[in-house]
Amino acid sequence: MHGMQPPVRGPPGDDEAARLEQQDILDALGGLPEGARHCALLAANALKAAIESFKNRRAE
């Protein structure tokens, strides 16, 4: 999904949000200082983990 994608707004489809990559988050935020980049990457990882957790709970 890498490319100029808008950030997730509202309830995205599972597939749309699951395809977000770290670079998609950085691209959507524009230029960030190195310290802020780290925080944005942590947020991207947290989003992916939350989606996986949601999918796993829904499958139970």
N, C-alpha and C positions, 0 to 999 in steps of 0.2 A: 504494500500500500504506500510505500515511500513516495513522497512527492508533496506538492502543495495542496494539502488537505486541510479543511477547516477543523478546528478542535471539536471534540464531541460536545454537542449541545442537545439537551433534552435526552429522552430515552433512545439511544441508538439501538439498532439491531445487534444481536449477539455477534454476528459475523463482522460487522463493520468495526465495532470497538475492539474485537479480538485481533484484528489485523493491524491495529495501530502499532507503529514501531517508535522507538525512542527518537529517531530523526524526525518523524512526523510531528512530534510534540515540539521539538526544538524549532523546526521550520515554522510552525504555527505561531510560536512566541516571538519569532524574529531574533535579532542579535541579542545575546545574553552574555554578561561577564562569566568568566570560567566558574566562579563559585556558584552562580545561579544556575549554570548549566547542570551542575551536579544535582541540584534540587529538582530540576525539571526531569532529569533522567530517573531519579528516585520516584517521582510522581508517575512516570510512565510505567515503571516496574510495578508500582502499587496498583495501578489500574488493571494491568494484565493479571496480577495475582487475584484481585477482587473478582474479575470476570471468571477466572478458572474456579474460584471458590463457589461462586454463584451457580455455575454450570454443574459442578459436582453435587451441590446440595439439591439442585433441581432434579438430578438424575436419580437420587436416592428414593 
